[in-house]
Amino acid sequence: MILHTLNQHSELLVRNCLNTIASGDSLLLIENAVYLGIEESFSTSPMAMRTDINLYALIPDCEARGISPLLFPGFDLIDYPGFVKLCTEHKQVISWY
Amino acid sequence: MKSLCIVSQQSPYASPRAKEALDAALVAATFDIPTTLVLLGDGVFQAIKTQAGEKIQQKNLGKQLAVLPMYDIEVLYVSEQDLSCRGLKPEQLMDNVQVLPGEQISELIRQQDMVISL
């Protein structure tokens, strides 16, 4: 299992990441990438097609940007300790930036 | 006195650019320059009402944008297209924001003497 972290609000980055992501992998949105999780735009994103991956978003970054109430409900929200836990649970971590 | 338009195109918090655009607007307004602030592209994220920069140990940019009327910058202009393609609705933005279609934004920018783009 691989943990993929995205930290930019960029459709291109999403596409690159999704080309490499395998069934059962996890995708974590941090920093500006949390904007990609806004439900209204997420529903038309290629990410929404991938029901075979686990979706996570980092709480402090969502709250700072004011999008917690707007997030697609399929995201598991995690804090910094949760982020560390995810890293330990996956064999590899790939950062997309 | 020549008028100034500041075009801010970056989201807050990840880079200092949004804050720098605001600072430029405040400085200009302090010198009584008629100033217009326009949020385009990812800049529209600056206007989200529920933001709380303190959660990541930063100053809340929304609170700073909210006091612009005290500096005679009555409204912030936001592009309708840039807003909707990012999945946002006007009611999710701060009160001193006006959403305009792209062609009205470009007309607004054309009316100003100078433009600074950040």
Backbone of each chain as ProteinMPNN parsed JSONL, in Angstrom:
{"seq_chain_A": "MILHTLNQHSELLVRNCLNTIASGDSLLLIENAVYLGIEESFSTSPMAMRTDINLYALIPDCEARGISPLLFPGFDLIDYPGFVKLCTEHKQVISWY", "coords_chain_A": {"N_chain_A": [[0.839, -1.22, 0.0], [0.479, 2.206, -0.821], [0.91, 5.535, 0.36], [-0.266, 8.502, -0.907], [0.526, 11.882, -1.046], [-0.864, 15.044, -1.671], [-0.152, 18.43, -2.296], [-0.865, 20.738, -3.628], [-3.198, 22.934, -5.299], [-4.096, 21.697, -7.991], [-5.123, 20.475, -11.035], [-3.622, 19.076, -12.848], [-1.653, 17.861, -11.328], [-3.26, 16.131, -9.887], [-4.1, 14.44, -11.945], [-1.623, 13.275, -12.706], [-1.006, 11.929, -10.342], [-3.191, 10.166, -10.096], [-2.753, 8.501, -12.23], [-0.859, 6.867, -11.281], [-1.736, 5.719, -9.029], [-2.838, 2.948, -7.136], [-5.362, 0.414, -6.684], [-6.714, 0.347, -3.456], [-4.757, 1.943, -2.399], [-3.895, 4.999, -0.577], [-4.987, 8.392, -0.551], [-4.007, 11.524, 0.395], [-4.973, 14.792, 1.067], [-3.285, 17.787, 1.518], [-2.349, 21.11, 2.711], [-2.658, 23.51, 0.084], [-3.942, 21.695, -1.556], [-6.251, 20.827, -0.365], [-8.356, 22.314, -1.282], [-9.184, 20.97, -3.525], [-10.952, 19.164, -2.59], [-13.441, 20.287, -2.271], [-16.817, 19.765, -2.38], [-18.594, 20.45, -4.493], [-16.933, 20.888, -6.748], [-15.366, 18.644, -6.649], [-16.989, 16.504, -7.335], [-16.993, 16.409, -10.095], [-14.457, 15.798, -10.654], [-11.634, 13.748, -11.7], [-10.853, 12.289, -9.51], [-13.129, 11.544, -8.164], [-14.076, 9.412, -9.552], [-12.567, 7.317, -8.751], [-13.345, 5.033, -6.802], [-12.025, 3.094, -5.509], [-9.997, 3.801, -3.859], [-8.606, 5.139, -0.756], [-9.678, 8.113, 0.745], [-8.315, 10.976, 2.24], [-8.17, 13.971, 4.241], [-6.42, 16.752, 5.612], [-7.161, 18.058, 8.695], [-6.334, 20.631, 10.016], [-5.496, 22.178, 7.787], [-7.818, 22.259, 6.225], [-9.564, 23.627, 7.938], [-8.205, 26.057, 8.308], [-8.421, 27.151, 5.783], [-11.087, 27.402, 5.565], [-12.84, 25.512, 4.481], [-13.928, 23.239, 5.556], [-16.767, 22.864, 5.988], [-17.532, 22.54, 3.36], [-16.56, 20.327, 2.22], [-16.331, 17.26, 0.335], [-18.204, 14.485, 1.481], [-17.001, 11.979, 1.508], [-14.411, 12.019, 2.399], [-12.049, 11.053, 4.84], [-11.345, 12.762, 7.733], [-8.317, 13.856, 9.106], [-5.985, 14.545, 11.792], [-2.74, 15.996, 12.718], [-1.336, 13.941, 14.264], [-2.753, 11.774, 13.212], [-1.921, 11.844, 10.574], [0.765, 11.116, 10.849], [0.334, 8.529, 11.766], [-0.884, 7.388, 9.498], [1.323, 7.44, 7.752], [2.948, 5.54, 8.955], [1.456, 3.296, 8.601], [1.534, 2.701, 5.955], [3.539, 1.253, 3.385], [5.098, 2.731, 1.605], [5.564, 6.28, 0.955], [4.446, 8.707, -1.251], [5.062, 11.926, -2.354], [3.274, 14.36, -4.039], [4.0, 17.216, -5.732]], "CA_chain_A": [[0.0, 0.0, 0.0], [1.214, 3.471, -0.891], [0.222, 6.772, 0.729], [0.052, 9.614, -1.806], [0.125, 13.182, -0.503], [-0.941, 16.138, -2.651], [-0.155, 19.69, -1.54], [-1.179, 21.91, -4.461], [-4.507, 22.932, -5.941], [-3.722, 21.572, -9.391], [-5.745, 19.33, -11.703], [-2.547, 18.341, -13.509], [-1.049, 17.04, -10.279], [-4.241, 15.076, -9.612], [-4.032, 13.478, -13.048], [-0.36, 12.541, -12.577], [-1.106, 11.059, -9.183], [-4.169, 9.107, -10.342], [-2.149, 7.562, -13.175], [0.102, 6.033, -10.555], [-2.347, 5.222, -7.801], [-3.393, 1.599, -7.304], [-6.506, 0.064, -5.859], [-6.349, 0.127, -2.06], [-3.853, 3.005, -1.951], [-4.531, 6.12, 0.113], [-4.683, 9.728, -1.075], [-4.179, 12.525, 1.456], [-4.869, 16.177, 0.618], [-2.768, 18.716, 2.524], [-2.097, 22.484, 2.252], [-3.61, 24.022, -0.912], [-4.67, 20.614, -2.232], [-7.564, 20.575, 0.254], [-9.381, 22.96, -2.122], [-9.662, 19.971, -4.494], [-11.974, 18.344, -1.946], [-14.733, 20.976, -2.217], [-17.741, 18.788, -2.958], [-19.172, 20.959, -5.741], [-15.997, 20.667, -7.858], [-14.828, 17.287, -6.525], [-17.89, 15.543, -7.976], [-16.672, 16.312, -11.526], [-13.02, 15.55, -10.756], [-11.305, 12.329, -11.914], [-10.712, 11.637, -8.199], [-14.428, 11.029, -7.753], [-14.289, 8.146, -10.265], [-11.763, 6.27, -8.123], [-13.97, 4.597, -5.548], [-11.216, 1.989, -4.98], [-8.897, 4.328, -3.037], [-9.031, 5.788, 0.493], [-9.469, 9.562, 0.668], [-8.099, 11.664, 3.518], [-7.812, 15.388, 4.186], [-5.831, 17.187, 6.877], [-8.094, 18.987, 9.358], [-5.899, 22.022, 10.2], [-5.46, 22.878, 6.509], [-9.209, 22.502, 5.824], [-10.134, 24.659, 8.81], [-7.534, 27.328, 8.027], [-8.925, 27.676, 4.513], [-12.533, 27.603, 5.706], [-13.608, 24.652, 3.577], [-14.44, 22.042, 6.23], [-18.193, 22.617, 5.729], [-17.804, 22.381, 1.922], [-15.82, 19.152, 1.76], [-17.031, 16.035, -0.06], [-18.281, 13.68, 2.709], [-16.237, 10.739, 1.413], [-13.059, 12.179, 2.953], [-11.786, 10.875, 6.263], [-10.57, 13.907, 8.2], [-7.306, 13.455, 10.075], [-5.142, 15.589, 12.359], [-1.318, 15.705, 12.516], [-1.006, 12.577, 14.71], [-3.354, 10.845, 12.254], [-1.029, 11.898, 9.415], [1.916, 10.289, 11.218], [-0.16, 7.152, 11.824], [-1.036, 6.948, 8.104], [2.672, 7.199, 7.209], [3.488, 4.301, 9.499], [0.636, 2.168, 8.156], [1.799, 2.432, 4.538], [4.915, 0.839, 3.133], [5.787, 3.88, 1.006], [4.844, 7.554, 0.843], [4.839, 9.516, -2.413], [4.557, 13.304, -2.301], [3.046, 14.997, -5.343], [4.063, 18.66, -5.498]], "C_chain_A": [[0.869, 1.263, 0.0], [0.318, 4.611, -0.4], [0.686, 7.876, -0.215], [-0.384, 10.911, -1.144], [0.182, 14.224, -1.614], [-0.948, 17.449, -1.876], [-0.422, 20.934, -2.385], [-2.571, 21.775, -5.051], [-4.294, 22.906, -7.447], [-4.309, 20.303, -9.993], [-4.687, 18.444, -12.367], [-1.886, 17.367, -12.534], [-1.959, 15.856, -9.939], [-4.144, 13.999, -10.68], [-2.771, 12.63, -12.956], [-0.436, 11.512, -11.457], [-2.03, 9.886, -9.476], [-3.66, 8.078, -11.35], [-1.301, 6.517, -12.46], [-0.529, 5.332, -9.358], [-3.012, 3.861, -8.052], [-4.555, 1.378, -6.347], [-6.048, -0.234, -4.424], [-5.356, 1.136, -1.51], [-4.636, 4.114, -1.248], [-4.069, 7.438, -0.49], [-5.007, 10.746, 0.008], [-3.979, 13.93, 0.894], [-4.378, 17.051, 1.768], [-2.555, 20.081, 1.88], [-3.124, 22.899, 1.191], [-4.409, 22.945, -1.623], [-6.039, 20.369, -1.61], [-8.693, 21.25, -0.536], [-9.965, 21.99, -3.151], [-10.804, 19.145, -3.924], [-13.327, 19.019, -1.831], [-15.75, 20.186, -3.041], [-18.228, 19.182, -4.346], [-18.251, 20.719, -6.946], [-15.439, 19.242, -7.838], [-15.66, 16.29, -7.327], [-17.61, 15.397, -9.473], [-15.183, 16.015, -11.739], [-12.75, 14.069, -11.015], [-11.119, 11.562, -10.601], [-12.005, 10.947, -7.792], [-14.73, 9.679, -8.41], [-13.604, 6.982, -9.536], [-12.327, 5.881, -6.755], [-13.155, 3.494, -4.876], [-10.04, 2.481, -4.137], [-9.471, 4.986, -1.778], [-8.693, 7.265, 0.428], [-9.34, 10.168, 2.059], [-7.834, 13.147, 3.261], [-7.368, 15.824, 5.58], [-6.666, 18.315, 7.501], [-7.559, 20.422, 9.478], [-5.894, 22.817, 8.892], [-6.864, 23.177, 5.974], [-9.804, 23.653, 6.632], [-9.527, 26.023, 8.518], [-8.125, 27.975, 6.781], [-10.442, 27.806, 4.496], [-13.382, 26.676, 4.862], [-14.117, 23.374, 4.243], [-15.925, 21.802, 5.934], [-18.494, 22.296, 4.262], [-17.246, 21.076, 1.364], [-16.731, 17.988, 1.363], [-17.03, 15.056, 1.129], [-17.482, 12.373, 2.675], [-14.822, 10.819, 1.96], [-13.041, 11.835, 4.438], [-10.899, 12.023, 6.706], [-9.584, 13.463, 9.266], [-6.522, 14.659, 10.57], [-3.672, 15.206, 12.158], [-0.908, 14.322, 13.048], [-1.574, 11.514, 13.768], [-2.524, 10.729, 10.992], [0.188, 10.988, 9.671], [1.524, 8.807, 11.203], [-0.303, 6.58, 10.406], [0.314, 6.592, 7.484], [3.232, 5.867, 7.689], [2.722, 3.08, 8.987], [0.882, 1.802, 6.695], [3.278, 2.131, 4.331], [5.721, 1.996, 2.548], [4.904, 5.13, 1.044], [5.365, 8.282, -0.39], [4.217, 10.902, -2.265], [4.43, 13.849, -3.727], [3.031, 16.496, -5.125], [4.646, 19.402, -6.684]], "O_chain_A": [[1.856, 1.36, 0.728], [-0.874, 4.652, -0.702], [1.881, 8.155, -0.315], [-1.534, 11.035, -0.724], [1.137, 14.282, -2.388], [-1.678, 17.572, -0.892], [-0.229, 22.056, -1.917], [-3.066, 20.671, -5.276], [-4.307, 23.947, -8.105], [-4.034, 19.197, -9.528], [-4.837, 17.225, -12.437], [-1.601, 16.216, -12.868], [-1.494, 14.735, -9.733], [-4.109, 12.807, -10.378], [-2.829, 11.41, -13.107], [0.01, 10.375, -11.606], [-1.709, 8.743, -9.15], [-4.081, 6.922, -11.33], [-1.063, 5.426, -12.978], [0.082, 4.453, -8.75], [-3.671, 3.665, -9.073], [-4.699, 2.07, -5.339], [-5.096, -0.988, -4.219], [-5.127, 1.19, -0.301], [-5.865, 4.166, -1.31], [-2.913, 7.585, -0.887], [-6.141, 10.822, 0.482], [-2.935, 14.225, 0.312], [-4.966, 17.063, 2.85], [-2.577, 20.205, 0.655], [-4.321, 22.671, 1.366], [-5.44, 23.236, -2.23], [-6.905, 19.77, -2.248], [-9.843, 20.818, -0.472], [-11.1, 22.161, -3.597], [-11.542, 18.499, -4.668], [-14.277, 18.405, -1.347], [-15.567, 19.97, -4.239], [-18.27, 18.358, -5.259], [-18.723, 20.387, -8.034], [-15.082, 18.697, -8.882], [-15.125, 15.355, -7.923], [-17.951, 14.372, -10.063], [-14.71, 15.987, -12.875], [-13.538, 13.218, -10.602], [-11.214, 10.335, -10.576], [-11.983, 9.895, -7.154], [-15.533, 8.898, -7.9], [-13.999, 5.825, -9.677], [-11.857, 6.333, -5.711], [-13.528, 3.007, -3.809], [-9.184, 1.689, -3.742], [-10.648, 5.342, -1.728], [-7.567, 7.638, 0.099], [-10.156, 9.904, 2.942], [-7.34, 13.527, 2.199], [-7.871, 15.332, 6.591], [-6.846, 19.378, 6.906], [-8.256, 21.355, 9.08], [-6.247, 23.996, 8.884], [-7.085, 24.213, 5.347], [-10.463, 24.537, 6.084], [-10.236, 27.029, 8.482], [-8.306, 29.191, 6.727], [-11.015, 28.272, 3.511], [-14.527, 27.003, 4.551], [-14.68, 22.513, 3.567], [-16.316, 20.668, 5.658], [-19.589, 21.83, 3.947], [-17.434, 20.758, 0.19], [-17.771, 17.764, 1.982], [-15.979, 14.817, 1.724], [-17.308, 11.731, 3.71], [-14.106, 9.818, 1.989], [-13.906, 12.27, 5.198], [-9.831, 12.244, 6.136], [-9.956, 12.778, 10.218], [-6.402, 15.665, 9.872], [-3.38, 14.205, 11.504], [-0.198, 13.594, 12.354], [-0.95, 10.475, 13.552], [-2.426, 9.653, 10.402], [0.577, 10.197, 8.811], [2.26, 7.954, 10.708], [0.098, 5.447, 10.139], [0.445, 5.586, 6.787], [3.901, 5.154, 6.941], [3.258, 1.973, 8.942], [0.489, 0.726, 6.245], [4.145, 2.68, 5.01], [6.868, 2.224, 2.93], [3.68, 5.05, 1.149], [6.572, 8.454, -0.556], [3.009, 11.037, -2.075], [5.378, 13.797, -4.51], [2.163, 17.011, -4.421], [4.767, 20.627, -6.647]]}, "seq_chain_B": "MKSLCIVSQQSPYASPRAKEALDAALVAATFDIPTTLVLLGDGVFQAIKTQAGEKIQQKNLGKQLAVLPMYDIEVLYVSEQDLSCRGLKPEQLMDNVQVLPGEQISELIRQQDMVISL", "coords_chain_B": {"N_chain_B": [[-5.378, 62.506, -9.015], [-4.255, 59.312, -9.783], [-5.954, 56.231, -10.443], [-5.831, 52.928, -8.967], [-5.566, 49.468, -9.652], [-5.527, 46.38, -8.069], [-4.694, 43.158, -8.785], [-5.253, 40.091, -7.508], [-4.141, 36.86, -7.489], [-3.638, 34.502, -6.15], [-4.115, 31.78, -3.825], [-4.739, 32.014, -0.255], [-2.31, 31.671, 2.483], [-0.569, 29.392, 1.603], [1.402, 30.637, 0.156], [3.145, 33.826, 0.468], [1.95, 35.637, -1.189], [-0.763, 36.473, -1.44], [-1.161, 37.925, 0.875], [0.668, 39.946, 0.407], [-0.488, 41.284, -1.718], [-2.736, 42.333, -0.462], [-1.432, 44.008, 1.412], [-0.277, 45.846, -0.355], [-2.598, 47.031, -1.336], [-3.557, 48.232, 1.006], [-1.516, 50.066, 1.6], [-1.645, 51.738, -0.655], [-4.26, 52.737, -0.355], [-3.981, 54.095, 2.038], [-2.515, 56.257, 1.247], [-4.463, 57.662, 0.023], [-5.022, 56.877, -2.583], [-7.294, 56.033, -5.075], [-8.419, 52.83, -4.849], [-8.841, 49.583, -6.191], [-9.591, 46.25, -5.501], [-9.181, 43.129, -6.892], [-10.102, 39.76, -7.034], [-8.892, 37.016, -8.605], [-8.759, 33.817, -10.344], [-7.179, 31.342, -8.335], [-7.2, 33.167, -6.352], [-9.765, 33.709, -5.511], [-10.266, 32.076, -3.37], [-9.412, 33.471, -1.178], [-11.541, 34.871, -0.223], [-13.263, 33.297, 1.237], [-15.659, 32.875, 3.74], [-15.508, 31.318, 6.098], [-12.858, 30.906, 6.778], [-9.895, 30.252, 8.766], [-7.065, 31.083, 9.536], [-5.469, 30.946, 11.791], [-5.476, 28.336, 12.624], [-3.391, 27.101, 11.38], [-1.309, 28.453, 12.431], [-1.17, 31.044, 11.315], [-1.87, 34.481, 10.38], [-5.277, 35.406, 10.155], [-6.368, 35.901, 7.017], [-8.838, 36.586, 6.001], [-10.096, 38.11, 8.001], [-8.53, 40.376, 7.834], [-9.096, 41.259, 5.271], [-11.701, 41.909, 5.638], [-11.756, 44.344, 6.937], [-11.201, 46.23, 5.046], [-13.154, 48.126, 4.063], [-12.893, 50.214, 5.919], [-10.743, 51.538, 4.98], [-11.648, 52.815, 2.818], [-11.885, 51.019, 0.735], [-14.378, 49.695, -0.498], [-15.635, 47.359, -1.569], [-14.661, 43.997, -2.477], [-13.832, 42.563, -5.541], [-14.897, 39.686, -7.247], [-14.408, 37.077, -9.557], [-17.041, 35.556, -11.251], [-16.968, 33.209, -12.863], [-14.496, 32.054, -12.107], [-15.063, 31.487, -9.515], [-17.229, 29.624, -9.605], [-16.132, 27.446, -11.008], [-14.452, 26.469, -9.147], [-16.044, 25.291, -7.36], [-17.389, 26.894, -5.549], [-19.844, 29.024, -3.919], [-21.525, 32.233, -4.048], [-22.685, 32.852, -1.513], [-20.998, 31.706, 0.28], [-18.982, 33.398, 0.717], [-17.306, 36.355, 2.082], [-18.972, 39.301, 3.46], [-18.315, 41.767, 2.277], [-17.882, 41.356, -0.405], [-18.164, 41.379, -3.922], [-19.588, 39.609, -6.512], [-18.809, 39.294, -9.883], [-19.497, 38.837, -13.39], [-16.983, 37.648, -15.717], [-16.57, 39.414, -17.945], [-17.415, 41.872, -16.979], [-15.578, 42.234, -14.96], [-13.207, 42.564, -16.437], [-13.82, 44.925, -17.725], [-13.968, 46.643, -15.54], [-11.281, 46.591, -14.69], [-10.113, 47.762, -16.901], [-10.995, 50.374, -16.597], [-9.341, 51.509, -14.699], [-6.345, 53.425, -13.921], [-3.816, 52.31, -13.373], [-2.377, 49.04, -13.035], [-1.599, 46.459, -10.783], [-0.391, 43.254, -10.607], [-0.559, 40.336, -8.748]], "CA_chain_B": [[-4.874, 61.242, -8.451], [-4.515, 58.154, -10.641], [-6.559, 55.098, -9.732], [-5.01, 51.711, -8.973], [-6.249, 48.184, -9.528], [-4.65, 45.287, -7.665], [-5.256, 41.864, -9.168], [-4.646, 39.087, -6.64], [-4.497, 35.6, -8.154], [-3.163, 33.326, -5.416], [-4.853, 31.421, -2.623], [-4.016, 32.456, 0.937], [-1.603, 30.746, 3.403], [0.531, 28.567, 1.096], [2.468, 31.563, -0.23], [2.865, 35.157, 1.034], [1.54, 36.578, -2.228], [-2.085, 37.048, -1.179], [-0.946, 38.917, 1.924], [1.385, 41.075, -0.196], [-1.47, 42.031, -2.512], [-3.517, 43.09, 0.519], [-0.562, 45.067, 1.923], [-0.173, 46.861, -1.409], [-3.88, 47.744, -1.358], [-3.637, 49.058, 2.212], [-0.577, 51.181, 1.452], [-2.21, 52.665, -1.649], [-5.437, 53.394, 0.225], [-3.493, 55.002, 3.081], [-2.105, 57.478, 0.549], [-5.663, 58.182, -0.644], [-5.136, 56.478, -3.99], [-8.502, 55.223, -5.281], [-7.894, 51.473, -5.047], [-9.778, 48.476, -6.42], [-8.944, 44.947, -5.316], [-9.893, 42.096, -7.649], [-9.614, 38.407, -6.764], [-9.081, 36.154, -9.776], [-8.141, 32.498, -10.244], [-7.196, 30.806, -6.972], [-7.393, 34.298, -5.448], [-11.131, 33.72, -4.973], [-10.244, 31.354, -2.086], [-9.144, 34.436, -0.105], [-12.782, 35.492, 0.235], [-14.121, 32.339, 1.949], [-16.078, 33.436, 5.023], [-15.239, 30.468, 7.262], [-11.426, 30.606, 6.934], [-9.331, 30.457, 10.108], [-5.62, 30.903, 9.368], [-4.806, 30.653, 13.074], [-5.379, 26.879, 12.78], [-2.051, 26.701, 10.933], [-0.395, 29.46, 13.002], [-1.016, 32.213, 10.463], [-2.903, 35.502, 10.577], [-6.467, 35.168, 9.342], [-6.425, 36.894, 5.937], [-10.228, 37.005, 5.854], [-10.343, 39.204, 8.951], [-7.837, 41.569, 7.34], [-9.833, 41.73, 4.095], [-13.003, 42.404, 6.092], [-11.673, 45.737, 7.408], [-10.872, 47.122, 3.931], [-14.045, 49.288, 3.953], [-12.386, 51.316, 6.751], [-9.727, 52.225, 4.177], [-12.365, 53.242, 1.613], [-11.99, 49.995, -0.307], [-15.689, 49.245, -0.022], [-15.919, 45.964, -1.95], [-13.688, 43.187, -3.215], [-14.498, 41.987, -6.698], [-14.555, 38.282, -7.468], [-14.905, 36.587, -10.84], [-18.094, 34.537, -11.158], [-16.506, 31.96, -13.486], [-13.424, 31.475, -11.299], [-15.715, 31.003, -8.295], [-18.05, 28.428, -9.821], [-15.345, 26.272, -11.418], [-13.793, 25.945, -7.947], [-17.064, 24.67, -6.519], [-17.826, 27.811, -4.498], [-21.043, 29.824, -4.177], [-21.377, 33.581, -3.475], [-23.076, 32.929, -0.093], [-19.904, 31.181, 1.125], [-17.94, 34.422, 0.77], [-17.491, 37.424, 3.051], [-20.031, 40.243, 3.124], [-17.88, 42.904, 1.461], [-17.435, 40.811, -1.689], [-19.143, 41.438, -5.005], [-19.272, 38.659, -7.583], [-19.132, 39.858, -11.199], [-19.069, 38.018, -14.525], [-15.647, 37.973, -16.212], [-16.497, 40.575, -18.847], [-17.53, 43.09, -16.155], [-14.285, 42.359, -14.266], [-12.212, 43.133, -17.357], [-14.23, 46.324, -17.928], [-13.573, 47.32, -14.297], [-9.823, 46.751, -14.716], [-9.815, 48.733, -17.973], [-11.328, 51.735, -16.143], [-8.326, 52.033, -13.768], [-5.146, 53.946, -14.586], [-2.656, 51.424, -13.197], [-2.691, 47.69, -12.56], [-0.541, 45.634, -10.204], [-0.875, 41.882, -10.59], [0.239, 39.509, -7.824]], "C_chain_B": [[-5.247, 60.071, -9.359], [-5.102, 57.016, -9.807], [-5.725, 53.828, -9.943], [-5.897, 50.478, -8.862], [-5.228, 47.123, -9.127], [-5.351, 43.975, -7.974], [-4.519, 40.781, -8.383], [-5.101, 37.696, -7.091], [-4.108, 34.341, -7.399], [-4.013, 33.057, -4.181], [-4.059, 31.865, -1.391], [-3.215, 31.32, 1.585], [-0.446, 29.936, 2.823], [1.704, 29.436, 0.653], [2.127, 32.945, 0.322], [2.209, 36.115, 0.038], [0.181, 37.247, -1.99], [-1.975, 38.168, -0.143], [-0.261, 40.154, 1.349], [0.455, 41.927, -1.047], [-2.325, 42.908, -1.6], [-2.693, 44.263, 1.062], [-0.443, 46.208, 0.916], [-1.443, 47.705, -1.466], [-3.985, 48.701, -0.172], [-2.719, 50.276, 2.113], [-1.149, 52.226, 0.492], [-3.376, 53.453, -1.06], [-5.04, 54.397, 1.295], [-3.043, 56.326, 2.469], [-3.239, 58.065, -0.302], [-5.719, 57.914, -2.143], [-6.422, 55.659, -4.137], [-8.108, 53.805, -5.699], [-9.016, 50.447, -5.212], [-9.01, 47.178, -6.246], [-9.801, 43.879, -5.986], [-9.268, 40.74, -7.36], [-9.937, 37.514, -7.965], [-8.388, 34.817, -9.56], [-8.265, 31.953, -8.833], [-7.335, 31.917, -5.925], [-8.79, 34.329, -4.842], [-11.201, 32.996, -3.614], [-9.989, 32.295, -0.912], [-10.434, 34.949, 0.522], [-13.697, 34.544, 1.011], [-14.355, 32.796, 3.391], [-15.548, 32.652, 6.217], [-13.753, 30.192, 7.503], [-10.928, 30.965, 8.34], [-7.833, 30.159, 10.072], [-4.893, 30.531, 10.648], [-4.663, 29.141, 13.316], [-4.038, 26.346, 12.275], [-1.041, 27.799, 11.283], [-0.126, 30.615, 12.037], [-2.105, 33.223, 10.794], [-4.065, 35.211, 9.639], [-6.607, 36.265, 8.287], [-7.846, 37.437, 5.753], [-10.57, 38.18, 6.75], [-9.711, 40.492, 8.452], [-8.561, 42.144, 6.116], [-11.152, 42.385, 4.51], [-12.947, 43.863, 6.541], [-11.338, 46.724, 6.286], [-11.84, 48.302, 3.767], [-13.594, 50.486, 4.805], [-11.323, 52.13, 6.008], [-10.323, 52.706, 2.848], [-12.255, 52.277, 0.442], [-13.263, 49.23, 0.045], [-15.977, 47.785, -0.347], [-14.708, 45.31, -2.602], [-14.448, 42.587, -4.385], [-13.968, 40.588, -6.968], [-15.169, 37.841, -8.792], [-15.859, 35.416, -10.654], [-17.616, 33.179, -11.7], [-15.457, 31.261, -12.615], [-13.987, 30.873, -10.014], [-16.404, 29.659, -8.553], [-17.215, 27.224, -10.241], [-14.531, 25.721, -10.251], [-14.801, 25.405, -6.938], [-17.57, 25.559, -5.404], [-19.07, 28.583, -4.931], [-20.886, 31.179, -3.492], [-21.701, 33.647, -1.979], [-22.014, 32.377, 0.844], [-18.79, 32.209, 1.299], [-18.285, 35.509, 1.778], [-18.492, 38.464, 2.526], [-19.597, 41.369, 2.19], [-17.329, 42.463, 0.096], [-18.542, 40.971, -2.718], [-18.696, 40.522, -6.136], [-19.725, 39.24, -8.916], [-18.729, 38.867, -12.287], [-17.756, 38.548, -15.116], [-15.57, 39.223, -17.075], [-16.637, 41.894, -18.078], [-16.248, 43.335, -15.358], [-13.27, 43.027, -15.189], [-12.533, 44.6, -17.662], [-13.778, 47.177, -16.743], [-12.064, 47.597, -14.294], [-9.428, 47.802, -15.762], [-10.043, 50.179, -17.526], [-10.257, 52.349, -15.238], [-7.086, 52.493, -14.541], [-3.975, 52.97, -14.531], [-3.124, 50.069, -12.686], [-1.447, 47.049, -11.966], [-1.109, 44.222, -10.094], [0.044, 41.023, -9.717], [-0.303, 38.087, -7.782]], "O_chain_B": [[-6.422, 59.867, -9.666], [-4.788, 56.863, -8.626], [-5.022, 53.677, -10.942], [-6.85, 50.447, -8.083], [-4.187, 46.983, -9.769], [-6.452, 43.712, -7.492], [-3.319, 40.575, -8.566], [-6.293, 37.39, -7.078], [-4.228, 33.236, -7.928], [-4.558, 33.977, -3.571], [-2.847, 32.068, -1.472], [-3.422, 30.149, 1.268], [0.581, 29.798, 3.489], [2.861, 29.027, 0.759], [0.964, 33.223, 0.615], [1.942, 37.27, 0.371], [-0.006, 38.425, -2.293], [-2.609, 39.216, -0.27], [-0.566, 41.278, 1.748], [0.593, 43.149, -1.093], [-2.605, 44.065, -1.913], [-3.197, 45.382, 1.16], [-0.501, 47.382, 1.281], [-1.386, 48.924, -1.623], [-4.441, 49.836, -0.318], [-3.1, 51.382, 2.497], [-1.144, 53.424, 0.775], [-3.476, 54.667, -1.237], [-5.687, 55.433, 1.447], [-3.17, 57.383, 3.088], [-3.005, 58.855, -1.217], [-6.383, 58.638, -2.885], [-6.62, 54.691, -3.402], [-7.533, 53.602, -6.768], [-10.0, 50.45, -4.473], [-7.912, 47.02, -6.779], [-10.988, 43.74, -5.691], [-8.049, 40.585, -7.432], [-11.102, 37.288, -8.293], [-7.525, 34.697, -8.69], [-9.315, 32.077, -8.202], [-7.563, 31.637, -4.748], [-8.987, 34.911, -3.775], [-12.088, 33.273, -2.807], [-10.311, 31.961, 0.228], [-10.43, 35.41, 1.663], [-14.794, 34.938, 1.406], [-13.422, 33.063, 4.148], [-15.179, 33.24, 7.234], [-13.409, 29.349, 8.331], [-11.464, 31.853, 9.003], [-7.393, 29.104, 10.527], [-3.844, 29.889, 10.616], [-3.829, 28.716, 14.116], [-3.597, 25.273, 12.686], [-0.075, 28.044, 10.561], [0.999, 31.107, 11.946], [-3.122, 32.887, 11.4], [-3.872, 34.823, 8.486], [-6.923, 37.41, 8.609], [-8.033, 38.6, 5.395], [-11.241, 39.124, 6.331], [-10.276, 41.573, 8.621], [-8.631, 43.361, 5.944], [-11.654, 43.286, 3.839], [-13.968, 44.551, 6.531], [-11.205, 47.921, 6.538], [-11.407, 49.384, 3.37], [-13.875, 51.634, 4.46], [-11.043, 53.273, 6.368], [-9.6, 52.968, 1.886], [-12.497, 52.653, -0.705], [-13.229, 48.248, 0.787], [-16.499, 47.051, 0.492], [-13.856, 45.974, -3.192], [-15.588, 42.15, -4.228], [-12.764, 40.338, -6.924], [-16.307, 38.188, -9.107], [-15.539, 34.426, -9.997], [-17.833, 32.14, -11.078], [-15.512, 30.049, -12.408], [-13.466, 29.887, -9.491], [-16.194, 28.689, -7.825], [-17.542, 26.094, -9.877], [-13.978, 24.625, -10.347], [-14.448, 25.1, -5.799], [-18.12, 25.067, -4.418], [-19.325, 28.775, -6.12], [-20.199, 31.281, -2.475], [-21.07, 34.409, -1.247], [-22.105, 32.55, 2.059], [-17.778, 31.935, 1.944], [-19.413, 35.58, 2.268], [-18.812, 38.508, 1.339], [-20.4, 41.873, 1.404], [-16.443, 43.101, -0.473], [-19.714, 40.73, -2.426], [-17.583, 40.638, -6.649], [-20.882, 39.632, -9.068], [-17.745, 38.142, -12.138], [-17.459, 39.74, -15.026], [-14.626, 40.004, -16.96], [-16.057, 42.908, -18.466], [-15.87, 44.48, -15.107], [-12.559, 43.945, -14.779], [-11.628, 45.416, -17.836], [-13.271, 48.285, -16.917], [-11.626, 48.692, -13.942], [-8.533, 48.617, -15.538], [-9.377, 51.096, -18.006], [-10.25, 53.561, -15.024], [-6.812, 52.028, -15.647], [-3.235, 52.815, -15.502], [-4.138, 49.967, -11.995], [-0.371, 47.087, -12.565], [-2.193, 44.028, -9.543], [1.258, 40.986, -9.918], [0.233, 37.243, -7.063]]}, "name": "protein", "num_of_chains": 2, "seq": "MILHTLNQHSELLVRNCLNTIASGDSLLLIENAVYLGIEESFSTSPMAMRTDINLYALIPDCEARGISPLLFPGFDLIDYPGFVKLCTEHKQVISWYMKSLCIVSQQSPYASPRAKEALDAALVAATFDIPTTLVLLGDGVFQAIKTQAGEKIQQKNLGKQLAVLPMYDIEVLYVSEQDLSCRGLKPEQLMDNVQVLPGEQISELIRQQDMVISL"}
